[in-house]
Amino acid sequence: MSGPLVIVGDSLLDVDVEGTADRLAPDAPVPVVEGQAEHHRPGGAGLAALLAARDGTRVVLITAMGDDPSGRCLEGLLSPAVEIVRLPLRGTTVRKTRVRARGQTLVRIDTGDGRALGRPGQVASASAFARAADALAAASAVLVADYGRGVADLLREPLRGLDVPLVWDPHPRGSLPVPGCALVTPSEAEARGMCEEPYVSPERTARRLVRDLDAEAVAITLGERGAMLARRGGRFGPVPVPHVASGTDACGAGDRFAAAAALALADGASTEDAVARAVGEATRFVEEGGAAALRLPRPAAESPVPFAPGASAFEVAAAVRAAGGRLIATGGCFDLLHAGHVSLLRRARALGDALVVCVNSDDSIRRLKGPSRPLVSERDRVEVLRALGCVDAVTVFDEDTPSRVIERLCPDVWVKGGDYDERSMPEAEAVRRAGGEVVILPTVPGYSTTGLIAAARAAS
C-alpha cells in the first residue's frame, strides 16, 4: 500500500476501572468494588485507528475531539501512533467507563454529549476540512467507523466516489453507508436493524443488504460463528473462525475486524481473503482479552516517567521492567536524521512505555558502508536522537549487528523499518533469545539517507 489507511469516524475515551468485589454494600444489594487500577484507551474510530497502527501501518484519523480532560487524554493516547485530523466538537468528549471485577463488567457509565461540528465552507473549520480532503485523496483505503456522532455525516459527500476501497462499519445510531462501498461490516444485531424485511438468516440479510445499500459486499459478523459474506452478483457464503476463541470479552472485536479488512483490501487482497483475514484477527483479539487487555502508556503529562532524566539505556530498561511496563528498542545508523526516521521512532514509541535507540558506532558504520560514512559523528547523532521527545535513551554499539546489546537490554519489542523479514534480519535470533518479538514498520516513502546524500551531491 502506497498511501495511508484513513479512518473517518467518531472517537471516544474508554476507561476500565478494575477491582475486586467481595462484599455487598450495606445500604443496597449491590457489590462494592474496591478499585485497584484504572486503564484508559481510545474507543470507536480511535480504537480502530490504534489497532491498525499497531499492525505497523501509517494511519490518518479524521475525527472530532473536545478541548476537555477526556478529549486531551484521548488525543494524548492517539497522537504518538496516528496522524490526527481534528474536526471541532460541540459539547464534551464521550467517555465510557466500565467498572469491572475479576474480569466481569458490572456496570458501564457513559458521559459526554459531543457531536462533530461545522461545515466545509465555514471559516472556523475550513482548514480541518481541507486537511481531511487531502488525506482522503492520498489514502490507499478508507474505513468509516460511524458511531452516530456526526463525523461521517460531515464528510459524506467527499466519501462518495472514492477510487480506493471504502469499508463502512455501521452503528445503530449512525447513518446508512454511502452507495458503492467495497465492504459493509455490520454485526448481526446491526444487520437486523438495517434490513427492512423480517429477519430470516444472516445469509438472506447479507444478500438483501448488498442490494439495498448498493454495496460491492456485506460481511455480517457473527461472533464465534465467524461471518456471513455476500457479494454483488449473488455470490455468498460463510467465513468460519479458524478456531473458537477462548476469550470472553469481545469489546472492540468489531473495530478489529473492520480495521483488518480495510488493511487487507488496501494491500490488494480479494474481498473473500480480506474477510477471512479479518475473522482470524478478530478471533485472536478476543482470545488475547479484547480491548480490556490493551495496556497503553499514559500520556506524559498524566503519568510520571519511571526513570530519571538522562538515565542510561540499561537503567531505563531496568526501570521499565520493574514497573511491569513494555520496553521497545530499535537500531540503525541514523546518519542524517530525516522525517522518515522521526515517523518510525514515533510509531515505535507508541508500542510501549519506553523507547531505547541502539546506534551504530562510527567504526561500525565505516565497516558497513565504506570510508566516506558516517557524515555525522556518533556523538552528534546520539545528541540529536536524545533531543527527540519520543526517544527515552540511546546506546551505541560497535559490532556489525546489535545482537549483543539486544541480549543485554532484553526488549519486549524490537522494531525495524523497511522491507525486512525476520529471516533476513541477523539480530532476530537475539531478540527471540531475549524473549522479545520483532515488529516491522513500513517506512515513509520518499525518505532515505542515501537518497538525501545523492541529492545533496547532485546539487553541489
C-alpha positions in Angstrom: 0.0 0.0 0.0 1.4 3.4 -1.0 -0.8 5.8 0.9 -2.0 5.7 4.5 -5.1 4.0 5.8 -7.5 6.8 6.5 -10.1 6.2 9.2 -13.1 8.5 9.4 -15.4 8.5 12.4 -16.3 9.2 16.0 -13.7 8.7 18.7 -14.4 8.4 22.4 -12.5 7.6 25.6 -12.8 4.2 27.1 -11.9 3.7 30.7 -11.8 0.4 32.6 -11.9 0.6 36.4 -10.6 -2.8 37.6 -11.0 -4.0 41.2 -12.4 -6.7 43.4 -15.9 -7.2 44.6 -16.0 -9.5 47.7 -19.0 -7.9 49.6 -22.3 -6.1 49.2 -23.0 -2.6 50.1 -24.8 -2.2 53.5 -27.3 0.3 52.1 -28.3 -1.6 48.9 -27.9 -5.1 47.4 -25.1 -4.1 45.1 -21.4 -5.2 45.0 -18.8 -2.9 46.5 -15.9 -2.7 44.0 -12.6 -1.8 45.6 -10.7 -0.2 42.7 -7.1 -1.2 42.1 -6.3 0.1 38.7 -7.7 2.4 36.0 -6.9 1.9 32.3 -7.5 4.4 29.5 -7.7 3.6 25.8 -9.3 5.1 22.7 -12.7 3.8 21.7 -14.8 3.9 18.5 -12.9 5.2 15.5 -9.9 5.9 17.7 -9.6 2.2 18.7 -9.8 1.1 15.1 -7.0 3.6 14.2 -4.8 2.5 17.1 -5.2 -1.2 16.2 -4.4 -0.6 12.6 -1.3 1.5 13.6 -0.1 -1.3 15.9 -0.1 -3.5 12.8 2.7 -1.2 11.5 0.5 0.8 9.1 0.6 4.5 8.6 -2.8 5.7 9.8 -4.6 9.1 9.4 -7.6 9.5 11.7 -10.2 12.1 10.8 -12.3 12.6 14.0 -13.7 15.2 16.4 -12.5 15.7 19.9 -13.3 18.3 22.5 -10.9 20.5 24.4 -11.8 18.9 27.7 -10.0 16.4 30.0 -11.3 13.4 28.2 -10.5 14.9 24.8 -7.0 15.8 25.8 -6.4 12.3 27.3 -7.7 10.8 24.1 -5.5 12.9 21.9 -2.5 12.0 24.1 -3.2 8.3 23.7 -3.6 8.5 19.9 -1.1 11.1 18.8 2.1 9.0 19.2 0.7 6.3 16.9 -1.6 8.0 14.3 -1.8 11.3 12.5 -4.9 13.2 13.6 -7.1 15.5 11.5 -9.1 17.1 14.3 -12.6 18.4 13.5 -14.3 20.7 16.0 -16.7 19.2 18.6 -19.9 20.7 20.1 -20.2 19.6 23.7 -17.9 17.3 25.6 -15.9 14.2 24.5 -17.8 11.0 25.1 -16.4 8.8 27.9 -17.5 5.3 28.6 -16.4 3.8 31.9 -16.7 0.2 32.7 -16.5 -0.9 36.3 -15.1 -4.5 36.3 -14.2 -7.1 38.9 -12.4 -10.3 38.3 -12.7 -9.8 34.5 -16.5 -9.3 34.6 -18.1 -5.9 33.8 -20.6 -4.9 36.5 -21.8 -1.6 35.1 -21.0 0.9 32.4 -21.3 4.7 32.9 -21.5 6.9 29.8 -20.9 10.6 30.0 -20.4 13.3 27.3 -22.7 14.7 24.7 -20.3 15.7 22.0 -21.1 15.8 18.3 -19.0 16.9 15.3 -19.5 20.5 14.4 -19.0 22.6 11.3 -19.3 22.5 7.5 -16.6 22.6 4.9 -17.4 26.2 4.0 -17.3 27.6 7.5 -14.2 29.6 8.3 -13.6 28.1 11.7 -13.4 24.6 10.3 -12.2 25.2 6.7 -8.6 24.3 7.5 -9.6 21.0 9.1 -11.8 20.0 6.2 -9.1 20.9 3.7 -6.7 18.6 5.6 -9.4 15.9 5.7 -9.9 16.2 1.9 -6.2 15.9 1.3 -6.0 12.8 3.5 -8.8 11.1 1.6 -7.2 11.9 -1.7 -3.9 10.3 -0.6 -5.5 7.2 1.0 -4.8 3.6 0.0 -8.1 2.6 1.6 -10.7 4.3 3.8 -12.5 2.9 6.8 -15.6 4.7 8.2 -16.3 3.9 11.9 -19.6 5.6 12.3 -20.8 5.7 15.9 -23.5 8.3 15.2 -21.7 11.4 16.5 -21.7 13.3 13.2 -18.2 12.9 11.7 -19.3 10.5 8.9 -22.3 12.8 8.1 -20.0 15.9 7.7 -17.8 14.0 5.2 -20.5 12.1 3.4 -20.0 13.9 0.1 -16.2 13.5 -0.1 -16.7 9.8 0.7 -18.8 9.3 -2.4 -17.0 8.1 -5.4 -13.6 7.3 -3.9 -11.4 5.3 -6.2 -9.9 3.3 -3.3 -11.6 0.6 -1.2 -14.1 2.1 1.2 -15.1 -0.1 4.2 -18.1 1.1 6.3 -18.5 -0.2 9.9 -22.1 0.9 10.8 -23.7 1.6 14.2 -27.4 1.7 15.2 -27.1 5.5 15.8 -25.2 6.2 12.6 -26.3 6.9 9.1 -26.6 4.4 6.3 -23.4 3.8 4.3 -22.9 5.8 1.1 -23.5 3.8 -2.1 -20.6 1.9 -3.7 -18.8 0.7 -0.5 -16.3 -2.1 -1.2 -17.4 -3.7 2.1 -20.0 -3.0 4.8 -19.4 -4.8 8.2 -22.5 -4.8 10.5 -22.9 -7.1 13.4 -25.9 -9.5 13.3 -27.9 -7.1 15.5 -27.0 -4.1 13.4 -27.9 -6.0 10.2 -31.3 -6.8 11.6 -31.9 -3.1 12.2 -30.7 -2.1 8.7 -32.8 -4.5 6.7 -36.4 -3.6 6.2 -37.7 -7.2 5.6 -38.2 -9.6 8.5 -35.0 -11.2 9.7 -34.7 -14.8 8.5 -31.0 -15.7 8.4 -27.6 -14.0 8.1 -27.3 -15.3 4.5 -30.6 -13.8 3.3 -30.0 -10.5 5.2 -26.5 -10.1 3.8 -27.7 -10.6 0.2 -30.5 -8.2 0.7 -28.2 -5.5 2.2 -25.9 -5.8 -0.8 -28.8 -4.7 -3.0 -30.4 -2.2 -0.6 -27.1 -0.4 0.2 -25.7 -0.7 -3.4 -22.6 -2.2 -1.9 -20.0 -4.4 -3.5 -20.1 -6.7 -0.5 -21.5 -7.1 3.0 -20.0 -9.2 5.8 -22.2 -9.7 8.8 -20.1 -10.5 11.8 -21.4 -13.4 13.9 -19.0 -13.7 16.8 -17.7 -17.2 17.4 -19.5 -18.3 14.2 -17.3 -16.1 12.0 -19.0 -14.0 9.4 -21.5 -14.3 6.5 -20.2 -12.7 3.3 -22.4 -11.7 0.4 -21.1 -10.1 -2.8 -22.7 -8.2 -5.7 -24.0 -10.7 -8.3 -25.4 -13.1 -5.8 -22.2 -14.8 -4.5 -22.3 -15.6 -0.8 -21.1 -17.9 1.8 -20.0 -18.3 5.4 -16.5 -17.4 6.6 -15.7 -19.6 9.6 -13.4 -18.8 12.5 -10.1 -20.6 12.3 -10.7 -21.9 15.9 -13.1 -21.0 18.7 -11.6 -18.2 20.8 -11.2 -18.9 24.4 -11.7 -15.2 25.5 -14.9 -13.9 26.9 -14.6 -10.1 26.4 -15.5 -9.2 22.8 -15.3 -5.4 23.4 -13.6 -3.9 20.4 -13.8 -7.1 18.2 -15.9 -5.3 15.6 -13.3 -2.5 15.3 -10.5 -5.1 15.0 -12.5 -6.9 12.3 -13.2 -3.7 10.2 -9.6 -2.4 10.5 -8.1 -5.8 9.5 -10.5 -6.0 6.5 -9.6 -2.4 5.4 -5.9 -3.1 5.7 -6.2 -6.3 3.6 -8.1 -4.5 0.9 -5.5 -1.8 0.8 -2.9 -4.4 0.3 -4.8 -5.7 -2.8 -6.5 -8.8 -1.2 -9.7 -10.1 -2.6 -12.9 -9.5 -0.6 -13.0 -13.1 0.4 -9.4 -13.1 1.6 -9.9 -9.8 3.4 -12.9 -11.1 5.3 -11.1 -14.3 6.2 -8.1 -12.4 7.5 -10.4 -10.1 9.5 -12.2 -13.1 11.1 -8.9 -14.5 12.1 -7.6 -11.2 13.5 -10.8 -10.6 15.4 -10.7 -14.1 16.8 -7.1 -13.6 18.1 -8.1 -10.3 19.5 -10.8 -11.8 21.6 -8.6 -14.7 22.6 -6.0 -12.2 23.9 -8.5 -10.5 26.1 -10.1 -7.9 23.7 -9.9 -4.2 24.2 -9.6 -4.7 28.0 -6.2 -6.3 27.5 -4.7 -3.3 25.8 -2.2 -1.6 28.1 -1.2 1.8 26.7 1.3 4.1 28.2 -0.4 7.1 29.7 0.3 10.5 28.1 3.4 12.0 29.5 1.6 14.9 31.2 -0.5 12.4 33.2 2.0 9.7 34.0 5.3 10.2 35.7 8.4 8.9 33.9 9.5 5.8 35.9 13.2 6.7 35.3 15.4 9.7 35.9 16.0 12.1 33.0 19.3 11.3 31.4 19.2 7.7 32.6 21.3 5.2 30.5 19.6 2.7 28.2 20.1 -0.1 30.7 18.8 2.0 33.6 15.7 2.7 31.5 15.3 -1.0 30.7 15.6 -2.0 34.4 13.1 0.7 35.5 10.5 -0.3 32.8 10.8 -4.0 33.8 10.5 -3.2 37.5 7.3 -1.2 36.8 5.8 -4.0 34.7 6.0 -1.9 31.5 6.8 -2.7 27.9 10.3 -1.8 26.6 10.7 -1.0 22.9 14.0 -0.9 21.1 15.2 -0.2 17.6 18.6 0.3 16.0 20.4 1.8 13.0 22.9 4.3 11.8 20.7 7.4 11.8 23.5 9.2 9.9 21.3 12.0 8.6 18.1 12.2 10.7 15.1 12.9 8.5 11.3 12.8 8.6 11.2 9.1 7.8 13.3 8.3 10.9 11.2 10.5 13.1 8.0 8.9 11.9 9.4 5.4 12.6 10.6 6.4 16.1 7.3 8.0 17.0 5.4 4.9 15.9 7.8 2.6 17.7 7.5 4.6 20.9 3.7 4.2 20.7 4.0 0.4 21.0 5.2 0.6 24.7 6.3 2.5 27.7 9.8 3.5 26.7 12.0 3.5 23.6 15.7 2.8 23.5 17.6 3.5 20.3 20.7 1.4 19.6 23.1 3.4 17.3 25.9 2.0 15.2 29.3 3.5 16.2 31.4 5.4 13.7 33.7 2.3 13.2 30.7 0.1 12.7 29.2 2.3 10.0 32.6 2.5 8.2 32.8 -1.3 8.0 29.2 -1.5 6.8 29.0 1.5 4.4 32.6 2.4 3.5 35.2 5.0 4.5 33.1 8.0 3.4 30.5 7.3 6.1 29.2 8.4 8.5 28.7 12.0 7.6 27.7 12.8 11.2 29.8 11.6 14.2 28.3 9.2 16.7 28.5 11.9 19.4 26.3 14.3 17.4 24.0 11.5 16.2 23.4 10.5 19.8 22.8 14.1 20.9 20.2 14.7 18.1 18.3 11.4 18.9 18.3 12.2 22.7 16.6 15.5 21.9 13.5 13.8 20.4 10.6 13.6 22.8 9.8 10.0 21.6 13.3 8.7 22.5 13.9 7.8 26.1 17.5 6.6 25.9 20.3 6.0 23.3 23.1 3.5 23.4 26.0 2.9 21.0 27.2 -0.5 19.8 30.5 -1.2 18.0 29.6 -4.6 16.4 28.2 -5.1 12.9 24.8 -6.1 14.3 23.0 -5.0 17.6 22.7 -8.6 18.8 24.9 -8.2 21.9 23.2 -5.0 23.1 19.8 -6.7 22.5 20.7 -9.6 24.7 21.7 -7.1 27.4 18.6 -4.9 27.0 16.0 -7.7 26.6 13.4 -5.5 24.9 9.8 -6.7 24.7 9.7 -5.5 21.1 12.5 -4.9 18.6 11.3 -2.5 15.8 12.8 -2.5 12.3 11.7 -0.2 9.5 11.5 -1.1 5.8 11.1 -4.3 3.8 12.8 -6.7 6.1 11.5 -10.0 7.3 12.8 -11.9 10.3 14.7 -14.4 8.2 16.8 -11.6 6.6 17.4 -9.9 9.9 20.6 -11.0 11.6 19.5 -9.8 15.1 16.2 -11.6 15.0 17.5 -14.7 16.8 19.0 -12.5 19.6 15.5 -10.8 20.0 13.9 -14.3 20.4 16.5 -15.5 22.8 15.9 -12.4 24.9 12.2 -13.2 25.0 11.0 -10.4 22.7 9.2 -10.1 19.4 10.1 -8.4 16.1 7.8 -5.8 14.7 8.5 -4.4 11.2 7.0 -0.9 10.5 6.7 0.4 6.9 9.0 3.4 6.1 7.6 6.7 4.8 8.0 6.7 1.0 10.5 9.2 -0.4 12.9 9.4 2.5 16.3 7.7 2.7 19.7 8.8 3.9 21.3 7.5 0.7 18.8 9.5 -1.4 19.5 12.7 0.6 23.2 12.3 0.2 22.9 11.7 -3.6 20.6 14.7 -3.9 23.0 17.0 -2.0 25.9 15.9 -4.1 24.0 16.4 -7.3 23.0 19.9 -6.2 26.6 20.9 -5.2 
